[in-house]
Amino acid sequence: MSRSLKKGPYLNKKLLKKLAVVKKDSKTALKTWDRACLITPDMIGYTIGVHNGKVHVPVFVAEDMVGHKLGEFSPTRKFVRHGGRMQKDMEQKVATAAAATKKAATAESQVPK
């Protein structure tokens, strides 16, 4: 849900002050815990470390990110995989297919011309 137009966009003033001090193309990431802060055109070209609850994820701000929130580019959950027999069978099929293609490629390279 978006913020009220009467209130305007949420911008973290401390983060904007930090951006004014740092050079645009520097490799250092400015750390922030403010995931709700809106990305403005002033932030383009900076690397911002957005906290995901565990670590600061470096986010390089590009032109097409303007208008989005910082937290959208720092996922808080990590998908591992679904478990069970069906998943195990699928992984086994992929592994055998990869092994077969590798075996075919090595056999093809060993054929005398």
MIRO-336024 format. One record per residue: residue number from 1; chain; x, y, z of N, C-alpha, C in turn. Coordinates in steps of 0.05 Angstrom, whole numbers, plus 5000, padded with zeros to 4 digits. Example, Ala and Ser with C-alpha at 12.3 -4.5 7.8 and 13.67 -1.06 7.14 Angstrom:
<pts>
    k  c  n.east  n.north  n.up  ca.east  ca.north  ca.up  c.east  c.north  c.up
    1  A    5264     4886  5156     5246      4910   5156    5264     4934  5156
    2  A    5257     4955  5142     5273      4979   5143    5258     5001  5157
</pts>
This chain:
<pts>
    k  c  n.east  n.north  n.up  ca.east  ca.north  ca.up  c.east  c.north  c.up
    1  A    5017     4976  5000     5000      5000   5000    5018     5025  5000
    2  A    5012     5044  4983     5029      5067   4980    5023     5088  5002
    3  A    5041     5106  5005     5038      5127   5025    5019     5148  5015
    4  A    5006     5162  5034     4987      5182   5027    5000     5205  5011
    5  A    4987     5215  4991     4997      5237   4975    5000     5263  4992
    6  A    4983     5265  5012     4984      5288   5029    5010     5289  5045
    7  A    5020     5265  5053     5044      5264   5069    5069     5266  5051
    8  A    5068     5257  5027     5091      5257   5009    5108     5232  5012
    9  A    5129     5230  4996     5146      5206   4997    5163     5206  5023
   10  A    5169     5182  5033     5186      5180   5056    5215     5179  5048
   11  A    5230     5198  5057     5259      5199   5051    5274     5201  5078
   12  A    5295     5186  5081     5311      5187   5105    5331     5210  5102
   13  A    5329     5231  5118     5346      5254   5115    5375     5248  5122
   14  A    5379     5230  5141     5407      5223   5148    5421     5208  5125
   15  A    5406     5191  5111     5417      5177   5088    5424     5196  5066
   16  A    5407     5216  5061     5413      5236   5041    5438     5253  5048
   17  A    5442     5259  5074     5465      5273   5082    5491     5257  5077
   18  A    5489     5230  5083     5512      5213   5079    5518     5211  5049
   19  A    5498     5211  5032     5502      5209   5003    5516     5235  4993
   20  A    5510     5258  5005     5522      5283   4996    5552     5283  5002
   21  A    5561     5269  5023     5589      5269   5031    5605     5250  5014
   22  A    5594     5227  5007     5609      5206   4992    5609     5212  4962
   23  A    5631     5205  4949     5632      5208   4920    5614     5188  4906
   24  A    5604     5195  4883     5584      5179   4869    5593     5151  4861
   25  A    5617     5148  4850     5626      5122   4840    5644     5108  4860
   26  A    5643     5115  4886     5660      5101   4905    5649     5073  4910
   27  A    5667     5054  4917     5659      5026   4921    5648     5021  4949
   28  A    5651     5040  4967     5641      5036   4994    5610     5038  4994
   29  A    5598     5019  5009     5569      5018   5011    5561     5033  5036
   30  A    5542     5051  5034     5531      5065   5057    5511     5047  5071
   31  A    5515     5040  5096     5498      5022   5110    5472     5036  5119
   32  A    5450     5023  5115     5424      5034   5125    5406     5011  5133
   33  A    5390     5016  5153     5370      4997   5162    5343     5006  5153
   34  A    5342     5027  5139     5316      5039   5130    5307     5028  5104
   35  A    5292     5006  5105     5283      4992   5081    5259     5007  5068
   36  A    5246     5024  5082     5222      5037   5072    5228     5063  5057
   37  A    5253     5071  5057     5261      5096   5044    5257     5094  5013
   38  A    5246     5114  5001     5241      5115   4973    5267     5122  4958
   39  A    5272     5109  4935     5296      5115   4919    5290     5139  4902
   40  A    5307     5159  4904     5304      5184   4889    5325     5186  4867
   41  A    5322     5204  4848     5343      5207   4827    5370     5216  4838
   42  A    5371     5227  4862     5396      5235   4874    5413     5211  4881
   43  A    5401     5188  4885     5415      5164   4894    5427     5147  4871
   44  A    5422     5155  4847     5431      5139   4824    5462     5139  4823
   45  A    5474     5116  4821     5503      5113   4819    5516     5106  4845
   46  A    5501     5106  4867     5512      5100   4893    5507     5071  4900
   47  A    5524     5059  4917     5519      5033   4928    5511     5036  4957
   48  A    5487     5025  4963     5476      5027   4990    5473     4999  5001
   49  A    5483     4995  5025     5481      4969   5039    5454     4969  5055
   50  A    5435     4954  5045     5408      4953   5057    5407     4928  5075
   51  A    5399     4932  5099     5398      4910   5119    5374     4892  5113
   52  A    5379     4865  5113     5357      4847   5108    5349     4831  5133
   53  A    5359     4840  5156     5353      4826   5181    5377     4811  5191
   54  A    5396     4805  5173     5419      4790   5181    5445     4804  5172
   55  A    5446     4812  5147     5470      4826   5137    5461     4849  5120
   56  A    5480     4866  5113     5475      4888   5094    5480     4879  5066
   57  A    5459     4879  5049     5461      4871   5022    5468     4895  5005
   58  A    5491     4895  4990     5498      4918   4973    5479     4921  4950
   59  A    5467     4944  4947     5449      4950   4925    5460     4974  4909
   60  A    5466     4969  4884     5475      4991   4867    5451     5003  4854
   61  A    5446     5029  4859     5422      5042   4850    5425     5050  4821
   62  A    5406     5040  4805     5406      5046   4776    5382     5064  4770
   63  A    5380     5073  4746     5360      5092   4738    5332     5081  4739
   64  A    5329     5055  4733     5302      5043   4733    5292     5036  4761
   65  A    5308     5040  4781     5299      5035   4809    5285     5059  4822
   66  A    5286     5082  4809     5275      5106   4821    5244     5102  4825
   67  A    5235     5109  4849     5207      5107   4856    5201     5082  4872
   68  A    5220     5063  4873     5216      5039   4889    5228     5043  4917
   69  A    5223     5024  4934     5234      5025   4962    5261     5010  4962
   70  A    5278     5017  4981     5304      5004   4983    5301     4975  4991
   71  A    5281     4969  5007     5277      4941   5016    5269     4922  4995
   72  A    5259     4931  4972     5251      4914   4950    5275     4899  4938
   73  A    5299     4910  4941     5323      4899   4928    5341     4884  4948
   74  A    5331     4880  4972     5345      4865   4992    5327     4844  5004
   75  A    5326     4820  4992     5307      4800   5001    5312     4790  5030
   76  A    5291     4786  5045     5294      4778   5073    5292     4748  5077
   77  A    5282     4734  5057     5279      4705   5059    5296     4692  5038
   78  A    5307     4669  5044     5324      4654   5026    5310     4628  5019
   79  A    5303     4624  4994     5290      4599   4985    5312     4578  4981
   80  A    5309     4556  4995     5328      4534   4993    5318     4515  4972
   81  A    5297     4500  4977     5284      4482   4958    5262     4468  4972
   82  A    5244     4457  4957     5223      4440   4968    5235     4413  4973
   83  A    5226     4399  4993     5237      4373   4999    5219     4351  4989
   84  A    5224     4327  4997     5207      4304   4990    5218     4287  4968
   85  A    5204     4266  4963     5213      4246   4943    5212     4258  4914
   86  A    5191     4273  4909     5188      4284   4882    5211     4303  4875
   87  A    5219     4319  4893     5242      4337   4889    5268     4321  4885
   88  A    5271     4300  4900     5295      4283   4898    5296     4270  4871
   89  A    5274     4260  4861     5273      4248   4835    5280     4268  4813
   90  A    5269     4292  4815     5275      4313   4795    5305     4319  4794
   91  A    5317     4322  4817     5346      4328   4819    5362     4305  4807
   92  A    5354     4280  4812     5368      4257   4802    5367     4256  4771
   93  A    5343     4263  4760     5341      4264   4731    5359     4285  4718
   94  A    5360     4308  4731     5378      4329   4721    5407     4321  4722
   95  A    5415     4307  4744     5442      4299   4747    5450     4277  4726
   96  A    5432     4259  4721     5438      4238   4701    5439     4249  4673
   97  A    5422     4269  4667     5422      4282   4641    5448     4297  4637
   98  A    5458     4310  4657     5483      4325   4655    5506     4306  4652
   99  A    5505     4283  4666     5527      4264   4664    5527     4251  4635
  100  A    5503     4246  4624     5501      4235   4597    5512     4254  4576
  101  A    5506     4279  4578     5516      4299   4559    5546     4302  4561
  102  A    5556     4301  4586     5585      4303   4590    5599     4278  4578
  103  A    5588     4255  4582     5599      4230   4571    5599     4230  4541
  104  A    5577     4240  4529     5575      4242   4500    5595     4261  4488
  105  A    5600     4283  4502     5619      4303   4492    5647     4292  4493
  106  A    5654     4277  4514     5681      4266   4516    5685     4244  4496
  107  A    5664     4228  4491     5666      4207   4471    5669     4218  4443
  108  A    5656     4240  4437     5657      4253   4411    5685     4264  4406
  109  A    5697     4275  4427     5724      4287   4424    5745     4266  4421
  110  A    5740     4241  4429     5760      4219   4428    5758     4204  4401
  111  A    5738     4209  4385     5735      4194   4360    5757     4203  4340
  112  A    5772     4183  4329     5793      4190   4310    5782     4200  4283
  113  A    5796     4218  4271     5786      4230   4246    5799     4218  4222
</pts>
